[in-house]
């Protein structure tokens, strides 16, 4: 049994792959990863930018689209939708065998819609209608403008992956949007699925920067602790919100948990363990989406034990100490949210520019 399989069978955590490119599909590598225990896929504009610009796998299809006078923007979505559709086919058996819990592939709305509620709603509908598969997740960012779009999509019975969650306050708003959407949906709640993607490692990147600026021994001693502490507290919030009268009423109608998904779990600081954001966050009813190098590290030297609800008092203490030092975790979340939106937009814009140059060369 692989470590990925152990995560699921022994601990109830679903390991997903945080990458998608055409070569995975055409070579059979994605099918092998599913056999090894991968139970879903996440993608984002940066992932597709690297895939499309990183080789020749997309050139033939892109050339054909250009000859058909397809716009560059439409061509991009054609390339991406084809990859998503093929990945959905490969993951469909996992979806069926899990009763609809896993086997999802995620596609994100265009990043320039992150501050546009109505635009996000329209784009998410288009993607759901265009691809129309039960194991599709459309990703909506958890910006202030994204929250009402999340509620609206859930109220229409659409499966949504909420991305770019960086703070406990925003996560609480995401959960409420999901519950409110379920309450407004008149259909079969058992068919509606959602995950809430809580970003982890980048929290340490920003908090460590602030602690370094403070520079005291106490501040420096707290480096590398904020991200895991916040994720553990997020799991406690998940447990709290998915119990009680409001949830029991929805559960009686067939509603599914909105599982926390740990995202950004590769270690950015080489001084930290390469599995810092994996081994510390293992637990029931969670997902961890992993890049390839983190999967390799897990298989090589990972330890599989339930940890997500261990040391909660330590996590609370870390937050209290950060606050006492003047590190505002809500502000950290807002800064990271802005940076995340900007990074995805930059990747998308750069890719479209590269495709426009390639289109001009082909048309010359």
Beta strands, then each sheet from edge to edge (+ up, - down):
strand 1: 13-17
strand 2: 40-41
strand 3: 104-108
strand 4: 136-141
strand 5: 160-165
strand 6: 194-199
strand 7: 259-263
strand 8: 286-290
sheet 1: 1+ 8+ 7+ 6+ 5+ 4+ 3+ 2+
end
